[in-house]
Amino acid sequence: MYTQEEVLDFVREEDVKFIRLAFFDIAGKQKNISIMPTELERAFSEGIAFDASAVAGFTGPEKSDMFLIPDPSTLAVIPWRPMTGKVVRMFCNIFTSDGKPCSKDCRTLLQSACKKLRDECGIEMMIGTEVEFYLFKLDEKGEPTKIPFDKAGYMDIAPEDHGENIRREICFTLEQMGIIPEASHHEEGPGQNEIDFHYSDALAAADNVATFKWIVNTKAAANGLYADFSPKPLAGEAGNGMHINISYRTINGVSGKNSEELLPYILGGIYNHIEEITYFLNPAEDSYRRLGASKAPQYIAWGKENRSVLIRVPASKSGTRLEVRSPDPVCNPYIALTLLIHAAIDGISNKITAPNSTEENLFDNKIAGKLGLKALPQSLEESRTVAKASNFVKSVLGEMVL
């Protein structure tokens, strides 16, 4: 958690030659511009200009000058670049030419959501993600194939599991960049892997997911492989999910808040709005081939210690945890968390509660069919239609972003 002055000192003293300023388009794809150390003070004070009209989701050519101002707390050395003449990276917020935060900057949207949660509800949301990905071989031209790196299954070990060395490289690199992985293992699909993170605040969690995907792609390429985060890379095999684990804590000595009493309202708010925000949690056509197959949720339901439901309340001594199991790794984590936080705020503010919990196995279609549960949208177009009609989504993201 560096300050601006500490970053300037670090760059001067640690032989830093290039500074990557990273930001995101509306879909969550990372972009960056590199500057020299001589430009860093100007970056902090004035920002570095870029053409926003060339970035998906921003303005047209009129009023397209936007400015990147780095967040010093996100400083990280890129460990696969030379240690002589280091390269560092910082995430940035986007500002307009009149010095105001850009309303379409997904990182700013998430920061605003966190502030609203603190100010109005007196709590901070903590996030831990579980991200899945496949490793595929390349062909003789270096292009990706759909041939899995191995044929191992859930939590198998070497020699069946060929990915353990790459997962170890990824975990070491994460640690070098200040991110602490919690666990890693082979997943159900052939060539499929998962790495989980410790809880952190919501903004750091989104930053960590972005950094993680960058590291995985880089390490896969360095090993002659291709990393695939898409929701359904192989028909008939497990899809890639990004389970979002949510906990929370009261802050600043806020009184009159019993943490355990808030969980039903946070759960109720997310349950109440999950259909409206599915387009942002599952933003690809293949998302809807994943949902309802290979242990991915299909119905809007919650349950205690039930992994077949969309929202699971795991066994917990604190009574302040839940897990949202529908999102895909291709979602924009900043927008996904923004919407989930606002749903929680709505639940707390209006004391929204969910229907009774579901204890049945929803992976059994015969059982699920008898319960009369509402299903998630069945296609990208359906989820888009629901999102466009949602006053909640419009109030959170704004007409222009939607």
Secondary structure, DSSP 4 states (H G I P E B T S, - for coil): ---HHHHHHHHHHTTEEEEEEEEE-TT--EEEEEE-GGGHHHHHHT-EEEEGGGSTTS--STT-EEEEEE-GGG-EE-TTS-SSSEEEEEEEEEEETTSPBPTT-HHHHHHHHHHHHHHHH-EEEEEEEEEEEEEEEE-TTS-EEEEES----TT--TTT---HHHHHHHHHHHHHTT--EEEEEE-SSTTEEEEEE--EEHHHHHHHHHHHHHHHHHHHHHTTEEEE--S-SSTTSPPP-EEEEEEEEE-TT--S--HHHHHHHHHHHHHHHHHHHHHHHS-STTHHHHTTSTT---B--EEES-TTSSEEE---SSS-EEEE----TTS-HHHHHHHHHHHHHHHHHHT--------S-TTSHHHHHHHTPPBPPSSHHHHHHHHHT-HHHHHHHHHHH-
